[in-house]
């Protein structure tokens, strides 16, 4: 691993200095650092992260019922599963601009408020209301996706691995709960709409913690300003593109899994409850791996073999799903779940391949906005190929090709260099 530069911070206002994020500021005083990197802020980060997947996995777990209840088409189902990644890419482009104007803490807080409201509004109408609400939900999540890695890099500069582990663990736990608990909520509440709306409670909890956590941070005063520096565009960096493509490929795979895996298992003859539970278990695997992986990979000089190993593990699971889906579905789900730990590795790449919080913000914006735009095609094409062929084999074969590409670019992105 390339040794980290000395701890640096970015002012919350993130003033424009010729790039998406401002140049790093001078070291803040001890009191500010202790507040900025304190337990309340880490709790806020964890709760915000816990909201980044339930909005997607909860809908996936009742997608068939929702489609039937709303009288929606198969095309609608394909589009609604693609909305998350598309919104993450488009809305993510604006995150740095909004952060410079209002400060990243205010943008994340506002995003959590919008998320809370949108989770309620999207179940109040028909199929297009669900679609529009999902767009708002995923736009809010996109802001958090881009900015929270910057918060981690800035506020926990000497504990990037641990803080990233907390962040990705909370995200994995939220995704797992969204898939596993929503069918249970639907049964007990008697409505898939009420089950989906229940997740607004988690978003509200994140908002209520984030506001006081960041208010304390802002009250400690701004960091001293530094001289403006000019930075080259990351789009001229092959390493930045490798991180971006790696992020795109793992995101494409993850959102195909979260959007379609229960339907793949049901197509193989599994009942809906078991299929949803397997998705929940698959995502639950991400909790311990997300906790352990970032601290481990930051202790190794190169992360190339981590990237290759995770891709091979996922390939093994999808090959089993393709060739003999009902022979050992639990094993296939476990292998895919471990392989999806490429997500915390991708976030760790963003921190390890940069020298300071300003570069982290710029690489985060590039990797996530472009990466999610590329990944948005995945769930849609996966569903379209199923519609055209009448089965899942072609869709799964294409996904295996994506994982091979993920392994190759991951080997390049994992080399110990910085952008």
C-alpha positions in Angstrom: 0.0 0.0 0.0 1.2 3.5 -0.8 1.7 5.3 2.6 -1.0 7.9 3.2 -0.1 11.5 3.2 -0.3 13.4 6.4 -3.8 14.0 7.7 -5.5 16.8 5.7 -9.0 18.2 5.6 -11.3 20.0 3.3 -13.5 22.8 4.6 -17.2 22.0 4.7 -17.9 24.7 2.2 -15.5 23.1 -0.3 -14.8 26.2 -2.2 -14.1 25.9 -5.9 -10.5 25.8 -6.8 -10.6 24.6 -10.4 -11.8 21.1 -9.7 -15.0 19.3 -8.5 -13.7 19.5 -4.9 -11.5 22.0 -3.3 -7.9 21.6 -2.6 -7.0 20.2 0.9 -6.7 22.7 3.7 -4.1 22.9 6.4 -4.4 20.7 9.4 -7.2 21.6 11.7 -6.8 22.0 15.4 -7.1 19.1 17.8 -10.6 20.1 19.0 -12.0 20.3 15.5 -10.4 16.9 14.6 -11.8 15.3 17.7 -15.3 16.6 16.9 -15.1 15.9 13.2 -14.0 12.3 13.7 -16.0 11.5 16.8 -18.4 8.7 17.6 -21.6 10.7 16.8 -20.4 11.5 13.3 -19.4 7.8 12.7 -22.8 6.8 13.9 -24.4 9.2 11.4 -22.2 7.8 8.7 -23.3 4.3 9.6 -27.0 5.1 9.6 -26.7 7.0 6.3 -25.0 4.1 4.8 -27.6 1.7 6.1 -30.2 3.5 4.0 -28.3 3.1 0.7 -29.7 -0.3 -0.3 -33.0 -1.1 1.4 -34.9 1.2 -1.0 -33.7 -1.0 -3.8 -33.7 -4.5 -2.2 -37.0 -4.0 -0.5 -38.7 -3.3 -3.9 -36.9 -6.3 -5.5 -38.2 -8.7 -2.9 -41.8 -7.8 -3.8 -41.3 -6.9 -7.4 -43.5 -9.6 -8.9 -46.4 -8.8 -6.5 -46.0 -5.1 -7.1 -46.0 -5.6 -10.9 -49.2 -7.7 -10.7 -50.9 -5.4 -8.2 -50.2 -2.3 -10.3 -51.0 -4.0 -13.6 -47.5 -3.0 -14.9 -45.7 -4.5 -17.8 -42.5 -6.6 -18.0 -40.8 -3.5 -19.5 -41.8 -1.5 -16.5 -40.2 -4.1 -14.2 -37.0 -3.9 -16.3 -36.9 -0.2 -16.2 -37.6 0.2 -12.5 -34.7 -2.2 -11.6 -32.4 0.0 -13.8 -33.5 3.3 -12.2 -31.2 3.0 -9.1 -27.9 2.9 -11.0 -29.0 5.4 -13.6 -30.1 7.9 -10.9 -26.9 7.2 -9.0 -24.9 8.2 -12.1 -26.9 11.3 -13.1 -27.5 12.7 -9.7 -24.0 11.9 -8.6 -22.6 14.3 -11.2 -24.3 17.2 -9.3 -23.1 16.1 -5.9 -19.7 18.0 -6.0 -21.4 21.1 -7.3 -24.0 21.1 -4.5 -21.3 20.3 -1.9 -19.2 23.3 -3.0 -22.3 25.6 -2.8 -23.8 24.5 0.5 -21.3 22.2 2.1 -21.3 18.4 2.0 -22.8 18.0 5.4 -25.9 20.0 4.5 -26.2 18.2 1.2 -26.1 14.8 2.9 -28.6 16.0 5.5 -31.0 17.3 2.8 -30.6 14.1 0.9 -31.7 12.1 3.9 -34.7 14.3 4.4 -35.7 13.8 0.7 -35.1 10.1 1.1 -37.5 9.9 4.1 -40.2 11.7 2.2 -39.8 9.9 -1.1 -40.0 6.5 0.5 -43.5 7.4 1.6 -44.6 9.2 -1.5 -43.6 6.4 -4.0 -46.3 4.0 -2.6 -49.2 6.4 -2.8 -50.1 5.9 -6.5 -49.8 3.7 -9.5 -46.8 2.3 -11.4 -45.6 5.7 -12.6 -45.8 7.1 -9.0 -43.6 4.2 -7.9 -41.2 4.9 -10.8 -41.1 8.7 -10.0 -40.7 8.0 -6.3 -37.9 5.6 -6.9 -36.1 8.3 -9.0 -36.3 10.7 -6.1 -35.2 8.0 -3.6 -32.2 7.0 -5.7 -31.2 10.6 -6.4 -31.1 11.2 -2.7 -29.0 8.1 -2.2 -26.7 9.2 -4.9 -25.7 12.3 -3.0 -24.8 10.2 0.0 -22.9 7.7 -2.2 -20.6 10.4 -3.5 -20.1 12.5 -0.4 -19.8 10.0 2.5 -16.5 8.5 1.3 -15.1 12.1 1.3 -16.4 12.5 4.9 -14.6 9.3 5.8 -11.4 10.4 4.2 -11.5 13.9 5.8 -12.8 13.1 9.3 -11.0 9.8 9.9 -7.7 10.2 8.0 -5.8 7.8 10.1 -8.6 5.2 10.3 -9.7 5.0 6.7 -9.9 1.2 6.7 -11.9 1.0 9.9 -14.3 3.8 9.0 -14.8 2.4 5.5 -15.4 -1.0 7.1 -18.2 0.6 9.4 -19.7 2.3 6.4 -19.7 -0.7 4.1 -20.9 -3.0 6.8 -23.9 -0.8 7.6 -24.6 -0.7 3.9 -24.5 -4.4 3.5 -26.7 -4.9 6.6 -29.2 -2.5 5.3 -29.4 -4.2 2.0 -29.8 -7.6 3.6 -32.6 -6.4 5.9 -34.4 -4.7 3.0 -34.6 -8.0 1.2 -35.2 -10.4 4.1 -37.5 -8.3 6.2 -39.8 -6.7 3.6 -41.7 -10.0 2.7 -42.2 -10.5 6.5 -43.5 -6.9 6.8 -45.8 -7.5 3.8 -47.3 -10.5 5.4 -47.8 -8.8 8.8 -49.0 -5.5 7.5 -51.1 -7.0 4.7 -49.7 -4.7 2.0 -46.5 -4.5 -0.1 -46.9 -0.7 -0.1 -47.0 -0.5 3.7 -44.0 -2.8 3.8 -42.0 -0.5 1.5 -43.1 2.6 3.3 -41.8 1.2 6.6 -38.2 1.8 5.5 -38.8 5.6 5.8 -38.3 5.1 9.6 -34.7 4.1 9.0 -34.1 7.1 6.8 -35.6 9.4 9.4 -33.3 7.9 12.1 -30.3 8.7 9.9 -31.4 12.3 9.4 -32.0 12.8 13.1 -28.5 11.7 14.0 -26.8 13.4 11.0 -28.0 16.9 11.8 -26.7 17.2 15.3 -23.5 15.3 14.4 -22.6 17.7 11.7 -23.9 20.8 13.5 -21.2 20.2 16.2 -18.6 19.8 13.5 -19.6 23.1 11.8 -19.7 24.9 15.2 -16.0 24.2 15.7 -15.2 26.7 12.9 -13.7 26.5 9.5 -10.1 25.3 8.8 -7.6 27.9 7.8 -7.6 28.6 4.1 -4.7 27.6 1.9 -3.3 28.8 -1.3 -5.3 27.7 -4.4 -3.7 24.9 -6.3 -4.4 23.8 -9.9 -5.1 20.1 -10.4 -5.2 18.1 -13.6 -8.3 16.3 -14.7 -8.5 12.8 -13.4 -10.0 11.8 -16.8 -6.4 11.8 -18.1 -5.3 9.2 -15.5 -5.4 5.5 -16.6 -5.5 4.6 -12.9 -8.6 6.7 -12.3 -10.3 5.1 -15.3 -9.4 1.6 -13.9 -11.0 2.4 -10.6 -14.0 3.8 -12.4 -14.5 0.7 -14.6 -14.0 -1.5 -11.6 -16.6 0.4 -9.7 -18.9 0.2 -12.8 -18.6 -3.6 -13.2 -19.1 -4.5 -9.6 -22.1 -2.1 -9.4 -23.6 -3.6 -12.5 -23.3 -7.1 -11.0 -24.6 -6.0 -7.6 -27.8 -4.3 -8.9 -28.5 -7.2 -11.3 -28.4 -9.4 -8.2 -30.5 -7.1 -6.0 -33.0 -6.6 -8.8 -33.3 -10.0 -10.4 -31.9 -12.8 -8.4 -35.2 -13.8 -6.7 -36.8 -14.0 -10.1 -33.9 -16.2 -11.4 -34.4 -18.6 -8.5 -38.2 -18.6 -9.0 -37.6 -19.4 -12.6 -35.7 -22.5 -11.6 -38.7 -23.7 -9.5 -38.0 -22.1 -6.1 -40.9 -20.5 -4.1 -40.9 -16.7 -3.7 -40.3 -16.7 0.0 -37.3 -18.9 -0.2 -35.9 -16.9 -3.1 -36.3 -13.7 -1.2 -34.6 -15.2 1.9 -31.7 -16.4 -0.2 -31.2 -12.9 -1.5 -31.3 -11.6 2.1 -28.7 -14.3 3.1 -26.5 -13.4 0.2 -26.5 -9.7 1.2 -26.1 -10.7 4.8 -22.8 -12.3 3.9 -21.6 -8.8 3.0 -21.9 -7.7 6.7 -18.9 -9.6 8.1 -16.9 -9.3 4.9 -17.5 -5.6 4.6 -16.4 -5.2 8.2 -13.2 -7.3 7.8 -12.1 -6.5 4.2 -11.2 -2.8 4.2 -8.9 -3.0 7.3 -7.3 -6.1 5.8 -6.7 -4.7 2.3 -5.2 -1.5 3.6 -2.5 -3.6 5.3 -1.3 -5.1 2.0 0.9 -3.2 -0.4 -1.1 -4.3 -3.5 -4.8 -5.1 -3.7 -4.7 -6.8 -7.1 -5.1 -10.3 -5.8 -8.0 -9.3 -3.6 -9.8 -8.0 -6.7 -9.1 -11.1 -8.7 -10.0 -13.5 -5.9 -13.4 -11.8 -5.3 -14.2 -11.9 -9.0 -13.3 -15.6 -9.3 -15.5 -16.3 -6.3 -18.5 -14.6 -7.8 -17.9 -16.3 -11.2 -18.0 -19.7 -9.4 -21.4 -18.8 -7.9 -22.9 -17.6 -11.2 -21.6 -20.7 -13.0 -23.4 -22.9 -10.5 -26.5 -20.8 -10.9 -26.2 -21.2 -14.7 -25.4 -24.9 -14.9 -27.3 -26.4 -12.0 -29.4 -23.7 -10.2 -31.3 -26.1 -7.8 -28.4 -28.4 -7.1 -26.9 -26.2 -4.4 -28.7 -22.9 -4.4 -27.4 -22.0 -0.9 -23.8 -22.6 -2.0 -24.3 -20.4 -5.1 -25.8 -17.6 -3.0 -22.9 -17.7 -0.5 -20.3 -17.6 -3.3 -22.1 -14.7 -5.0 -22.4 -12.9 -1.6 -18.7 -13.2 -0.9 -17.9 -12.1 -4.5 -20.1 -9.0 -4.0 -17.6 -7.8 -1.4 -16.0 -6.1 -4.4 -18.1 -3.1 -3.4 -16.1 -2.3 -0.2 -13.0 -3.0 -2.1 -14.0 -0.4 -4.7 -14.6 2.2 -2.0 -11.3 1.4 -0.5 -9.6 1.9 -3.9 -11.1 5.4 -4.0 -9.3 6.2 -0.7 -6.0 4.3 -1.3 -5.5 5.5 -4.9 -5.6 9.2 -3.8 -3.3 11.4 -1.6 -5.8 13.6 0.2 -9.5 14.3 0.8 -9.7 16.7 -2.2 -8.5 13.9 -4.6 -10.7 11.4 -2.9 -13.7 13.6 -3.6 -12.8 14.0 -7.2 -12.2 10.3 -7.8 -15.3 9.4 -5.8 -17.4 11.7 -8.1 -15.8 10.3 -11.2 -15.9 6.7 -10.3 -19.5 6.7 -8.9 -21.1 9.1 -11.5 -19.6 7.4 -14.6 -19.6 4.0 -13.0 -23.2 4.0 -12.1 -24.2 5.4 -15.5 -22.4 2.4 -17.1 -23.9 0.0 -14.6 -27.4 1.3 -15.2 -27.6 -0.7 -18.4 -27.1 -4.0 -16.5 -30.4 -4.6 -14.8 -32.3 -3.4 -17.8 -30.4 -5.6 -20.3 -30.5 -8.5 -18.0 -34.3 -8.3 -17.9 -34.6 -7.6 -21.7 -32.5 -10.7 -22.6 -34.7 -12.8 -20.4 -37.8 -11.5 -22.2 -36.3 -12.1 -25.6 -34.9 -15.6 -24.9 -37.6 -16.8 -22.4 -34.9 -17.9 -20.0 -32.0 -16.7 -17.8 -29.1 -18.5 -19.4 -28.1 -15.7 -21.9 -28.4 -13.1 -19.2 -26.2 -15.1 -16.8 -23.6 -15.7 -19.5 -23.3 -12.0 -20.3 -22.9 -11.3 -16.5 -20.0 -13.8 -16.4 -18.3 -11.8 -19.0 -18.8 -8.6 -16.9 -17.1 -10.4 -14.0 -14.1 -11.4 -16.1 -13.6 -7.7 -17.1 -14.0 -6.7 -13.4 -11.1 -9.1 -12.5 -8.8 -7.6 -15.2 -9.4 -4.0 -14.3 -9.3 -4.8 -10.6 -5.8 -6.2 -11.0 -4.7 -2.9 -12.6 -6.5 -0.7 -10.1 -5.1 -2.7 -7.2 -1.5 -1.8 -7.9 0.1 0.5 -5.3 0.0 3.9 -7.0 -2.0 7.0 -6.7 -3.7 9.1 -9.4 
